[in-house]
Amino acid sequence: LTWDNGDRTVLVNPNLRGVTLGWNLQSTAQDELFAAIEGTAFHTRVILDRMAGNGVHIKRVINAGGIPQKNDVLNRVYANVLGRPVLVPAKSVVSLGSAIFAFLAAGTFKSVEEAQDKICPPHKVYEPDPAAQRVYDELYPLYRDLYFALGEPGKNPLANVLPKLIGIAESVHKA
């Protein structure tokens, strides 16, 4: 559970902390990084599920920014966990949305789609791998169970574990 900075979506609890399960003496730093990638992908799936439950169905995901542009593993994991194509722009698109609407306001383009066709960079598409997606589909209900069990204090006995651990850690660090 990638709550290293709390949970800003769905649970909206800034006091949550990250949780990693299943480590043993053979676990490596690479395993830790891979688990973080999987955790952020699963959390994104929770968000997309919440959106779908409110009538907003997402057909594809665009991963923009430096990390996705440099990390094929991250994008493959996202495609497999989300069960959707993941598009990664070939170059930075940080201010493209603003530029598109500026062009629309100036009358340069007639629609958002026309502007996108003209000025958006090409992208690489990562399609879900059916075998990997099946495994992640099997893991996802377990992730959701932990996400809500540990993330909603008062609604589940396990949810009180994390706040108590945080309280103990904070009292020790103050001493």
C-alpha positions in Angstrom: 0.0 0.0 0.0 1.8 3.1 -1.2 0.6 5.5 1.4 4.1 7.0 1.9 2.4 10.5 1.8 -1.0 9.4 3.0 -3.9 8.7 0.7 -5.1 11.7 -1.3 -7.8 9.9 -3.3 -10.6 7.6 -2.4 -9.9 7.4 1.3 -8.6 11.0 1.6 -6.5 10.4 4.8 -3.1 12.2 4.9 -2.2 10.3 8.0 -1.9 6.8 6.4 1.5 5.3 6.0 2.9 2.7 3.5 2.5 -1.0 4.1 4.5 -3.8 2.5 3.7 -7.4 3.1 5.4 -10.7 2.3 9.0 -9.8 2.7 11.6 -12.4 3.7 15.4 -12.5 3.8 15.6 -13.1 0.1 13.7 -9.9 -0.8 15.9 -7.4 -2.6 15.9 -3.7 -3.3 14.6 -4.5 -6.8 11.7 -6.4 -5.2 10.9 -3.3 -3.1 10.9 -1.0 -6.1 8.8 -3.5 -8.1 6.3 -3.7 -5.2 6.1 0.1 -5.2 5.3 0.2 -8.9 2.6 -2.5 -8.4 1.2 -0.7 -5.4 0.8 2.6 -7.3 -0.8 0.7 -10.2 -3.2 -1.1 -7.9 -4.0 2.2 -6.2 -4.7 3.8 -9.7 -7.1 0.8 -10.3 -8.9 1.6 -7.1 -9.3 5.2 -8.4 -10.5 4.1 -11.8 -13.0 1.7 -10.2 -14.3 4.6 -8.1 -14.6 6.7 -11.2 -16.5 3.9 -13.1 -18.8 3.6 -10.1 -19.7 7.2 -10.7 -20.3 6.8 -14.4 -16.9 7.8 -15.7 -15.4 4.9 -17.7 -11.8 5.2 -18.6 -10.7 3.2 -21.8 -7.0 4.1 -21.8 -4.5 5.7 -19.5 -1.8 8.3 -20.4 1.3 8.1 -18.3 3.2 11.3 -18.8 6.3 12.7 -17.3 10.0 11.7 -17.0 9.6 8.4 -15.1 7.1 6.8 -17.5 9.1 8.0 -20.5 12.2 6.2 -19.1 10.6 3.1 -17.5 9.1 0.3 -19.7 8.6 -1.9 -16.7 6.4 0.6 -15.0 4.2 1.1 -18.1 3.9 -2.7 -18.6 2.9 -3.2 -15.0 0.3 -0.4 -15.3 -1.2 -1.9 -18.5 -1.4 -5.3 -16.9 -2.8 -4.2 -13.5 -5.3 -1.7 -15.1 -6.3 -4.0 -17.9 -6.1 -1.1 -20.3 -3.7 0.3 -22.9 -1.2 2.7 -21.4 0.0 5.5 -23.7 3.3 7.3 -23.1 4.1 10.5 -25.0 7.4 10.5 -26.8 8.3 13.9 -25.2 7.1 16.1 -22.4 3.5 17.2 -22.5 3.4 19.2 -19.3 2.0 22.4 -20.6 0.3 21.0 -23.7 -3.2 21.2 -22.2 -2.8 24.9 -21.6 -1.4 25.4 -25.1 -4.3 23.6 -26.6 -6.9 25.8 -24.9 -4.9 28.9 -25.7 -5.0 27.9 -29.4 -8.7 27.3 -29.1 -9.3 30.7 -27.5 -7.3 32.3 -30.3 -9.3 30.5 -33.0 -6.3 28.6 -34.3 -8.1 25.3 -34.0 -11.8 24.5 -34.1 -11.8 21.7 -31.5 -9.7 20.0 -28.9 -9.3 17.0 -31.1 -8.0 19.0 -34.0 -5.5 20.7 -31.8 -4.4 17.3 -30.3 -4.0 15.9 -33.8 -1.7 18.8 -34.8 0.4 19.4 -31.8 0.5 16.3 -29.5 3.7 14.2 -29.9 3.5 10.6 -30.9 3.2 8.0 -28.2 4.1 4.5 -27.4 1.3 2.1 -26.5 1.6 -0.6 -23.9 -1.1 -3.2 -24.2 -2.0 -5.6 -21.3 -0.4 -9.0 -21.5 -3.3 -11.5 -21.0 -1.3 -13.9 -18.8 0.1 -11.1 -16.5 -3.3 -9.4 -16.4 -5.0 -12.7 -15.1 -2.5 -12.8 -12.2 -3.1 -9.1 -11.3 -6.8 -9.7 -11.6 -6.4 -12.5 -9.0 -4.3 -10.2 -6.8 -6.5 -7.1 -7.0 -9.3 -8.3 -4.7 -6.7 -9.0 -2.0 -5.2 -5.5 -2.5 -8.7 -3.9 -2.2 -9.4 -5.9 0.9 -6.2 -4.7 2.5 -6.6 -1.1 1.2 -10.0 -0.7 2.8 -9.3 -2.9 5.9 -6.2 -0.9 6.9 -7.2 2.4 5.5 -10.6 3.1 7.1 -10.1 3.4 10.9 -13.1 2.4 12.9 -14.7 0.4 10.2 -12.6 -2.7 10.6 -10.5 -3.9 13.6 -7.4 -4.1 11.3 -7.8 -0.4 10.4 -6.8 0.6 14.0 -3.4 -1.2 13.7 -1.8 1.5 11.5 -2.9 4.5 13.6 -1.6 2.8 16.7 1.7 2.0 15.1 2.0 5.6 13.9 1.2 6.8 17.4 3.8 4.6 19.0 6.5 5.6 16.4 5.7 9.3 17.0 5.9 9.0 20.7 9.3 7.2 20.5 10.7 9.7 18.1 9.7 12.6 20.4 11.5 11.1 23.3 
